[in-house]
Amino acid sequence: MKIAVVQFPGTNCEHETLVAAESAGLSGEIFRWNRPAEELSEFDGYIIPGGFSYQDRLRAGAIASKEPVMDALREEADGGKPIIGICNGFQILVESGLLPGLGGVNVALAQNVMISEGEIVRRGFYCAWTTLRHEAPPERCSGSFLLDKGDLVRMPLAHAEGNLVTADEKLIEKLNEENQVIFRYCDQRGRVDDEYPVNVNGSRESIAGICNPEGNVLGMMPHPERSSFAWQLPPEDSAKKTGDMNAPGPGRRIFESMKRYIEVRGC
């Protein structure tokens, strides 16, 4: 099972993302955006990692979404292969229309707006640990294939534009009905609160990750590659207290899910 970690100019998480994927039993390589796009067909799955592609000019992910490599990824996704977009990768998938996959570009990841008690308390870049609650049934999505509904996953985030918004008032309702909302921000007990600091960016209904209708394309704002090993975790985390610094962290479950998805679906 071989994956391509797609690198654009400004991507800065490609190496640790590849290491995290390999720790879950996947093999792979970093695939530069200007390689012949047809070479992507050699891979079983794809990850678009975080960073600041093209310096987030215009909008985060907007320029990268127009690269020819994205047309090739769209074809591979149509064939059922899994794609996970992390942070800037999520932004690229949204700008390309691959997410939510309902035709056209109908959601955006706007500037973070942190709201507490009805007042804006902060805007822009934010870096912190957060907890995600898995909202979908097991096996619904390639990147959460092994998670049960209600499972909590702890990982960090670092972004300025993760505020999921839409002009279509009925779209969020549709995403909920179709189980396309995969993760929501919550506190460490699993309680969702639409205000900061639980909702870290003002995203509608605290949405942290969504998939396409088929479930093979996932976009998420937090970084699972930054919590894939115990040594990456905060001192108080129980996984770190085992003494084995190379023990799996919670973020590894995302990459293990992708591996299992490929195994089961025969991608």
C-alpha positions as CSV (number, residue, x, y, z in Angstrom):
1,M,0.0,0.0,0.0
2,K,1.7,3.1,-1.3
3,I,0.6,6.6,-0.7
4,A,1.7,9.9,-2.2
5,V,2.2,12.9,0.1
6,V,1.5,15.8,-2.3
7,Q,3.8,18.8,-1.9
8,F,3.1,22.3,-3.2
9,P,5.3,25.3,-2.9
10,G,4.8,26.4,0.7
11,T,3.9,23.0,2.0
12,N,5.8,22.5,5.3
13,C,4.4,19.3,6.9
14,E,5.2,16.8,4.2
15,H,8.1,15.0,5.9
16,E,6.4,14.4,9.3
17,T,3.2,13.4,7.6
18,L,5.0,10.7,5.6
19,V,6.7,9.5,8.8
20,A,3.3,9.3,10.6
21,A,1.8,7.4,7.7
22,E,4.7,5.0,7.6
23,S,4.3,4.4,11.4
24,A,0.8,3.1,10.6
25,G,2.2,0.6,8.1
26,L,1.8,2.5,4.9
27,S,4.7,3.1,2.5
28,G,5.0,6.2,0.4
29,E,6.9,9.1,-1.0
30,I,6.7,12.9,-1.3
31,F,5.1,13.8,-4.7
32,R,6.0,17.2,-5.9
33,W,3.2,19.2,-7.6
34,N,5.2,19.6,-10.9
35,R,5.8,15.9,-11.5
36,P,3.9,14.3,-14.4
37,A,0.4,14.1,-13.0
38,E,-0.2,10.7,-14.6
39,E,2.3,9.2,-12.2
40,L,-0.2,9.5,-9.4
41,S,-2.1,6.5,-10.7
42,E,0.8,4.3,-9.3
43,F,-0.4,5.1,-5.7
44,D,-3.1,3.6,-3.6
45,G,-4.0,6.7,-1.7
46,Y,-3.0,10.4,-1.2
47,I,-2.4,12.9,1.5
48,I,-2.3,16.6,1.0
49,P,-0.4,17.9,4.1
50,G,-0.4,21.2,5.9
51,G,1.5,24.4,5.3
52,F,1.0,27.6,3.3
53,S,0.7,26.7,-0.4
54,Y,1.7,29.6,-2.5
55,Q,1.8,31.7,0.7
56,D,-2.0,31.5,1.0
57,R,-2.2,34.2,-1.7
58,L,-5.8,35.1,-2.6
59,R,-7.2,32.6,-0.2
60,A,-5.7,29.6,1.6
61,G,-5.5,26.7,-0.9
62,A,-6.9,28.7,-3.8
63,I,-3.9,28.7,-6.1
64,A,-2.9,25.1,-5.4
65,S,-6.4,24.0,-6.2
66,K,-5.9,25.1,-9.8
67,E,-2.8,23.0,-10.4
68,P,-3.0,20.2,-13.0
69,V,-2.1,17.7,-10.3
70,M,-5.5,18.3,-8.7
71,D,-7.3,17.2,-11.9
72,A,-5.4,13.9,-11.6
73,L,-6.4,13.6,-7.9
74,R,-10.0,14.2,-8.8
75,E,-9.8,11.3,-11.3
76,E,-8.3,9.0,-8.7
77,A,-10.9,10.0,-6.1
78,D,-13.7,9.3,-8.7
79,G,-12.1,5.8,-9.0
80,G,-12.5,5.3,-5.2
81,K,-9.0,5.9,-4.0
82,P,-8.7,7.7,-0.6
83,I,-7.5,11.3,-0.1
84,I,-6.9,13.0,3.2
85,G,-6.3,16.7,3.3
86,I,-4.9,18.1,6.5
87,C,-5.1,21.8,7.4
88,N,-3.9,23.5,4.1
89,G,-4.7,20.2,2.4
90,F,-8.3,20.6,3.6
91,Q,-8.4,24.2,2.3
92,I,-7.1,22.9,-1.1
93,L,-9.8,20.2,-1.3
94,V,-12.5,22.7,-0.5
95,E,-11.2,25.2,-3.1
96,S,-11.0,22.5,-5.7
97,G,-14.6,21.4,-5.1
98,L,-13.5,17.9,-4.0
99,L,-15.2,18.7,-0.7
100,P,-17.9,18.5,0.2
101,G,-18.2,16.9,-3.2
102,L,-21.7,18.1,-4.0
103,G,-20.8,20.0,-7.2
104,G,-18.9,23.3,-7.4
105,V,-17.3,25.2,-4.6
106,N,-20.0,25.7,-1.9
107,V,-18.2,26.0,1.3
108,A,-15.1,28.0,2.4
109,L,-12.6,27.9,5.2
110,A,-12.5,31.6,6.2
111,Q,-10.5,33.5,8.7
112,N,-10.7,32.3,12.3
113,V,-13.2,34.3,14.4
114,M,-13.2,33.2,18.1
115,I,-16.4,34.1,19.9
116,S,-17.0,34.0,23.6
117,E,-20.2,35.0,25.3
118,G,-21.4,36.5,22.0
119,E,-18.3,38.7,21.6
120,I,-15.4,38.4,19.2
121,V,-12.3,37.9,21.4
122,R,-9.8,37.0,18.8
123,R,-9.1,36.6,15.1
124,G,-6.5,35.0,12.9
125,F,-3.8,32.5,13.5
126,Y,-4.3,30.1,16.4
127,C,-2.2,27.2,17.6
128,A,-3.3,24.9,20.5
129,W,-4.2,21.3,21.4
130,T,-7.8,20.4,20.7
131,T,-10.1,17.4,21.0
132,L,-12.2,16.0,18.1
133,R,-15.4,14.0,18.5
134,H,-16.0,11.4,15.8
135,E,-19.5,12.1,14.5
136,A,-20.0,9.4,11.8
137,P,-20.6,5.7,11.9
138,P,-17.6,3.4,11.7
139,E,-16.3,2.7,8.2
140,R,-18.1,5.8,6.8
141,C,-14.9,7.6,5.9
142,S,-11.4,6.6,4.7
143,G,-9.6,8.7,7.4
144,S,-11.8,7.5,10.3
145,F,-12.6,4.0,9.1
146,L,-11.6,2.4,12.4
147,L,-13.3,4.9,14.7
148,D,-16.6,4.4,16.4
149,K,-19.2,7.1,16.6
150,G,-18.4,9.3,19.6
151,D,-14.7,8.4,19.9
152,L,-12.5,11.3,21.0
153,V,-9.2,12.0,19.3
154,R,-6.7,14.5,20.7
155,M,-4.4,16.5,18.4
156,P,-3.0,20.0,17.8
157,L,-4.0,22.6,15.3
158,A,-2.2,25.6,13.8
159,H,-4.1,27.6,11.3
160,A,-5.5,31.1,10.5
161,E,-8.3,30.1,8.1
162,G,-10.3,27.1,9.5
163,N,-13.7,28.7,10.0
164,L,-16.0,26.6,7.9
165,V,-18.7,28.8,6.4
166,T,-21.3,28.5,3.6
167,A,-23.9,30.8,2.0
168,D,-26.2,27.9,1.6
169,E,-28.2,27.6,4.8
170,K,-29.4,24.1,4.0
171,L,-26.0,22.7,3.2
172,I,-24.9,22.0,6.8
173,E,-28.2,20.2,7.3
174,K,-27.5,18.1,4.3
175,L,-24.0,17.3,5.5
176,N,-25.4,16.2,8.8
177,E,-28.1,14.0,7.2
178,E,-25.6,12.3,4.9
179,N,-23.0,11.7,7.7
180,Q,-20.5,13.9,5.9
181,V,-19.6,15.7,9.1
182,I,-16.8,13.5,10.4
183,F,-15.3,15.5,13.3
184,R,-16.4,18.3,15.6
185,Y,-14.4,20.3,18.1
186,C,-15.3,19.4,21.6
187,D,-13.8,19.6,25.1
188,Q,-11.9,16.7,26.7
189,R,-15.2,15.1,27.9
190,G,-16.7,15.2,24.4
191,R,-19.0,18.1,25.0
192,V,-19.5,20.4,21.9
193,D,-19.7,24.1,22.6
194,D,-19.9,26.6,19.6
195,E,-18.0,29.2,21.6
196,Y,-14.2,29.7,22.1
197,P,-12.1,28.0,23.5
198,V,-13.9,24.8,22.6
199,N,-14.8,26.0,19.1
200,V,-11.3,27.2,18.2
201,N,-12.1,29.0,15.0
202,G,-15.8,29.9,14.8
203,S,-16.6,27.1,12.3
204,R,-20.3,26.4,11.8
205,E,-21.6,23.8,14.3
206,S,-18.0,23.3,15.5
207,I,-17.2,21.3,12.3
208,A,-13.5,20.2,12.2
209,G,-13.7,17.7,9.3
210,I,-15.9,16.6,6.5
211,C,-15.9,13.9,3.8
212,N,-17.4,13.7,0.3
213,P,-20.6,11.7,-0.2
214,E,-18.7,8.5,-1.1
215,G,-16.5,8.8,2.0
216,N,-13.1,8.3,0.4
217,V,-12.1,12.0,0.6
218,L,-11.6,13.6,4.1
219,G,-10.6,17.1,5.0
220,M,-9.7,18.0,8.6
221,M,-8.1,21.1,10.1
222,P,-6.1,19.6,13.1
223,H,-2.9,17.8,12.5
224,P,-2.9,14.0,13.2
225,E,0.7,13.7,12.2
226,R,1.6,15.9,15.2
227,S,0.1,13.4,17.7
228,S,1.1,10.1,16.1
229,F,3.8,9.3,18.7
230,A,3.7,9.5,22.4
231,W,6.8,11.8,22.4
232,Q,4.7,14.5,20.6
233,L,2.0,14.6,23.3
234,P,1.6,17.0,26.3
235,P,3.1,15.8,29.6
236,E,-0.2,15.1,31.1
237,D,-1.4,12.8,28.3
238,S,-1.9,9.2,29.5
239,A,-0.2,7.8,26.4
240,K,3.0,9.6,27.2
241,K,3.0,8.3,30.8
242,T,3.7,4.7,29.6
243,G,7.3,5.6,29.3
244,D,7.5,4.4,25.7
245,M,8.0,7.6,23.7
246,N,7.5,5.8,20.4
247,A,4.2,4.3,21.4
248,P,1.2,5.3,19.2
249,G,-0.4,8.6,19.8
250,P,-4.1,9.3,19.1
251,G,-3.4,10.9,15.7
252,R,-2.0,7.6,14.3
253,R,-5.6,6.3,14.2
254,I,-6.2,8.5,11.2
255,F,-3.4,6.9,9.2
256,E,-4.3,3.4,10.4
257,S,-7.8,4.0,9.2
258,M,-6.6,5.0,5.8
259,K,-4.5,1.8,5.6
260,R,-7.5,-0.4,6.6
261,Y,-9.7,1.4,4.1
262,I,-7.3,0.6,1.3
263,E,-7.2,-3.1,2.5
264,V,-10.9,-3.5,2.7
265,R,-11.8,-1.5,-0.5
266,G,-9.0,-2.9,-2.6
267,C,-8.0,0.6,-3.8
